[in-house]
Structure formats: structure tokens, C-alpha cells
Amino acid sequence: MALNTVLILGGSGFVGRALCETLVDRWVAGPRLRVPTRRLSHAQALLPLPLVDVLPADVHDDATLDRLVAGCDAVVNLVAILQGSEAAFEAVHVTLPRRLAAACQRQGVRRLIHVSALGADPQGPSRYLRSKGRGEAVLREADLDLTLLRPSVIFGAGDRLLNLFAQLQALFPVLPLAGANARFQPVWVADVAAAIATCLERPATAGQTFECAGPEEATLAQLVRLAGEASGHPRPILPLPAPLATLQAWLMELAPGEPLMSRDNLASMTVPNVATGQLPGLAALGITPTPLLAVVPGYLRPGQRCARLDAWRARHR
Ligand SMILES: NC(=O)c1ccc[n+]([C@@H]2O[C@H](COP(=O)([O-])OP(=O)(O)OC[C@H]3O[C@@H](n4cnc5c(N)ncnc54)[C@H](OP(=O)(O)O)[C@@H]3O)[C@@H](O)[C@H]2O)c1
């Protein structure tokens, strides 16, 4: 089916920006992209892109959701939070997908691509993973042409994880690290965007779940070391034993603003964030995952914070 309009919830975020760039690049004169945002200032990066309509909207309001979904050929859901109360996780990861599915059904839109996370499981060890798992279940129950994507931690210009650890190492002489042995299989944001774009282009991916993981596994300590080296501030890493890690996370939760690390994040890290291999991965979508070293030095090196380099490196890997 030809795509004329695609709604991208959460399109102003880290993955959403990469997705919009990918779609605009791939489809040139392709469908219009409808991107709601709670605040226009969150979507500044999208404003110059052709074909992208940024709309201030409250996606938690049914009438607004109906208006956003109406006339679309497909919907991508990228809305998520990393920190919050049980109620906040429920509202964003479970209730919103349920209401989105209902809006799709009311408006006759069948195609939905939902980005979840590796380890999503209603019985998982953290609020984040449990709510992600319940969100998946809610959508599977809906009568929609659904594709689920489960990424590992995502890296790329503007990522949260590696940029944070690069900044911390620029500030402190030693890095006390919680969850140092937690395992990840980091995936490049452009590869995740390409996976979503391919799913949009291939209706036959409906009914499937894809694991989005990179070509290499790394512990958190190895990722922190990479961030330090790439940014020019390698510092000694001090792995924290579990009780001290919990204390550190608890103290961070007490600080104002969104915590850098919470006890819930620590709980998520008890599950290896790596592909199970029991589900199709990026290769099934024709994507060769990009290694960390092909991209990370390009955006963490001081003065090299240019997203375009990511794309250049991938092309000339
Ligand atoms: N980044 C990773 O390493 C990673 C790893 C695994 C899975 N994922 C998944 O990939 C997807 C995209 O992640 P991301 O890193 O792009 O996230 P992000 O940068 O935090 O963006 C999330 C988007 O959701 C919207 N949003 C956040 N809280 C909201 C709320 N309470 N109500 C309505 N909208 C809200 C924000 O839009 P506005 O602020 O403009 O309204 C923002 O554009 C998510 O499902 C995430 O769980 C990400």
C-alpha cells in the first residue's frame, strides 16, 4: 500500500529525529510525516526538514489522538520514559499504547510499528521492563497489523548513555560505576531508524517482532571506557558492589531533576540487554549492524559533534 501520511509519536526524540531524517532521505517526495510534541522547542531539530509537520499536541487525550491518527496510512510509536513512578510508566508504556490502538481502530488505520526494548517482560525485574512488556501485550491483543522492534541500548550523536559517561569523565578524576558488569549489545541509531523505515516499506513484517542489536556485546564498564577514550578523558573506573550501587542510585533519585541512574535502571540491568537470537534481527531486514568504533569517536571527540559524520562513516565503513 502506498504511504501518504505517517504519524510518528515520539518523533522529536533521539530515535525519532534519526527516523525522520532517514525517511526524508529515503523517500524524498514521499509521505508526509506527522510528529506531535508536547512542546515545539523539543522538536526544533525537525522544523527545517521537508515533509515533516510538527504539531503541538497532548497524545494522552483521546480526541487529539483521533485527530492525529485520522488520514494516516501507518503509525510509529516511539514514546517512552526511562524514569518515573509506577503510575507514570503505566501511563506512558501501557495506557498510551492501548489508547493509540483504540484510536487506530476508530480511524481505520491498521499499520502500527511499536518500538519496545530488549528484555521487555510483564514479569521483568524493573518497572521499565514490566511496563514495556505489558505495552507489547496490549498491542498484540489489538486487531492491528503490528510490528514490534526491541532494541538494545542505542548509540549515536545525541545519545544519552555514552554522552553522559563522556561528560562525567570530563568532570571527575575517577568514575564509581554501578552495574559495571551489565551486558549490552549497542545498536546504532541510524540502524534502528533504517529498521523502522524498512518495516514501513514491507507490510509483510506485520505480525513479527525484531531484535535490534549491534554486532558486538560490551559490558557497561567497557562502554564507559570507550566513552572516556573517545572523548579524550579516560578515567579509572571503580565498579561499585551491589549495596553501594543501590545507595548511589537512591541518592541520585533524591537529587532534583531526572536522575542519571535510578534503582529501577539498576534492576533493568540485571537482565542481559543482548539479543536472544530466538527472534529475527536486523539481518532479516537487510541491515548490517554498525560497530561502535565506526561511529562513536566521530561524535564524542571534542569538536566533532556532527551527526552527518555518522552517516558518512556508515557509507564508508
Ligand atoms: N535510547 C535507547 O537507548 C533505547 C534503548 C532501547 C529502547 N528504546 C526505545 O526506543 C524508543 C525511542 O527512544 P528514544 O531514545 O528516542 O526516547 P527519547 O529520546 O526519550 O524520546 C521520547 C519521545 O517521547 C515523547 N515523550 C516522552 N515522555 C512523554 C510523555 N510523558 N507523554 C508524551 N510524550 C512523551 C517525547 O516527545 P516530546 O518531548 O516532544 O513531547 C520524546 O520525543 C522508546 O520506545 C524507547 O523505550 C530506546
The ligand as an SDF file (V2000), in Angstrom:
LIG
                    3D

 48 52  0  0  0  0  0  0  0  0999 V2000
   17.5740    5.2450   23.5270 N   0  0  0  0  0  0  0  0  0  0  0  0
   17.8240    3.9890   23.8420 C   0  0  0  0  0  0  0  0  0  0  0  0
   18.9640    3.6020   24.1820 O   0  0  0  0  0  0  0  0  0  0  0  0
   16.7290    2.9600   23.7460 C   0  0  0  0  0  0  0  0  0  0  0  0
   17.0340    1.6170   24.0440 C   0  0  0  0  0  0  0  0  0  0  0  0
   16.0200    0.6690   23.9340 C   0  0  0  0  0  0  0  0  0  0  0  0
   14.7370    1.0420   23.5550 C   0  0  0  0  0  0  0  0  0  0  0  0
   14.4850    2.3430   23.2860 N   0  0  0  0  0  0  0  0  0  0  0  0
   13.1290    2.7090   22.8960 C   0  0  0  0  0  0  0  0  0  0  0  0
   13.1380    3.4360   21.6870 O   0  0  0  0  0  0  0  0  0  0  0  0
   12.0520    4.3710   21.6900 C   0  0  0  0  0  0  0  0  0  0  0  0
   12.5830    5.7600   21.4020 C   0  0  0  0  0  0  0  0  0  0  0  0
   13.5210    6.0810   22.4210 O   0  0  0  0  0  0  0  0  0  0  0  0
   14.2980    7.4670   22.4190 P   0  0  0  0  0  0  0  0  0  0  0  0
   15.6470    7.2010   22.9790 O   0  0  0  0  0  0  0  0  0  0  0  0
   14.1640    8.1560   21.1050 O   0  0  0  0  0  0  0  0  0  0  0  0
   13.4590    8.2620   23.5080 O   0  0  0  0  0  0  0  0  0  0  0  0
   13.5030    9.8480   23.8060 P   0  0  0  0  0  0  0  0  0  0  0  0
   14.6440   10.4950   23.1360 O   0  0  0  0  0  0  0  0  0  0  0  0
   13.4000    9.9860   25.2750 O   0  0  0  0  0  0  0  0  0  0  0  0
   12.1780   10.3690   23.1210 O   0  0  0  0  0  0  0  0  0  0  0  0
   10.9460   10.0010   23.6400 C   0  0  0  0  0  0  0  0  0  0  0  0
    9.8690   10.8240   22.9790 C   0  0  0  0  0  0  0  0  0  0  0  0
    8.6660   10.5580   23.6840 O   0  0  0  0  0  0  0  0  0  0  0  0
    7.9820   11.7570   23.9820 C   0  0  0  0  0  0  0  0  0  0  0  0
    7.5700   11.6810   25.3840 N   0  0  0  0  0  0  0  0  0  0  0  0
    8.3480   11.4270   26.4660 C   0  0  0  0  0  0  0  0  0  0  0  0
    7.6020   11.3890   27.5760 N   0  0  0  0  0  0  0  0  0  0  0  0
    6.3230   11.6070   27.1830 C   0  0  0  0  0  0  0  0  0  0  0  0
    5.0960   11.6900   27.8660 C   0  0  0  0  0  0  0  0  0  0  0  0
    5.0120   11.5580   29.1880 N   0  0  0  0  0  0  0  0  0  0  0  0
    3.9940   11.9190   27.1450 N   0  0  0  0  0  0  0  0  0  0  0  0
    4.0600   12.0810   25.8110 C   0  0  0  0  0  0  0  0  0  0  0  0
    5.1870   12.0270   25.1010 N   0  0  0  0  0  0  0  0  0  0  0  0
    6.3020   11.7970   25.7820 C   0  0  0  0  0  0  0  0  0  0  0  0
    8.9610   12.9080   23.7880 C   0  0  0  0  0  0  0  0  0  0  0  0
    8.3040   13.8640   22.9470 O   0  0  0  0  0  0  0  0  0  0  0  0
    8.0960   15.4250   23.3410 P   0  0  0  0  0  0  0  0  0  0  0  0
    9.0270   15.7350   24.4840 O   0  0  0  0  0  0  0  0  0  0  0  0
    8.4500   16.1700   22.0900 O   0  0  0  0  0  0  0  0  0  0  0  0
    6.6620   15.5270   23.6640 O   0  0  0  0  0  0  0  0  0  0  0  0
   10.1220   12.2990   23.0230 C   0  0  0  0  0  0  0  0  0  0  0  0
   10.1360   12.7160   21.6970 O   0  0  0  0  0  0  0  0  0  0  0  0
   11.3850    4.2280   23.0530 C   0  0  0  0  0  0  0  0  0  0  0  0
   10.3130    3.3350   22.9650 O   0  0  0  0  0  0  0  0  0  0  0  0
   12.4710    3.6080   23.9240 C   0  0  0  0  0  0  0  0  0  0  0  0
   11.9640    2.8660   25.0120 O   0  0  0  0  0  0  0  0  0  0  0  0
   15.4330    3.3140   23.3690 C   0  0  0  0  0  0  0  0  0  0  0  0
  1  2  1  0
  2  3  2  0
  2  4  1  0
  4  5  1  0
  4 48  2  0
  5  6  2  0
  6  7  1  0
  7  8  2  0
  8  9  1  0
  8 48  1  0
  9 10  1  0
  9 46  1  0
 10 11  1  0
 11 12  1  0
 11 44  1  0
 12 13  1  0
 13 14  1  0
 14 15  2  0
 14 16  1  0
 14 17  1  0
 17 18  1  0
 18 19  2  0
 18 20  1  0
 18 21  1  0
 21 22  1  0
 22 23  1  0
 23 24  1  0
 23 42  1  0
 24 25  1  0
 25 26  1  0
 25 36  1  0
 26 27  1  0
 26 35  1  0
 27 28  2  0
 28 29  1  0
 29 30  1  0
 29 35  2  0
 30 31  1  0
 30 32  2  0
 32 33  1  0
 33 34  2  0
 34 35  1  0
 36 37  1  0
 36 42  1  0
 37 38  1  0
 38 39  2  0
 38 40  1  0
 38 41  1  0
 42 43  1  0
 44 45  1  0
 44 46  1  0
 46 47  1  0
M  CHG  2   8   1  16  -1
M  END
$$$$
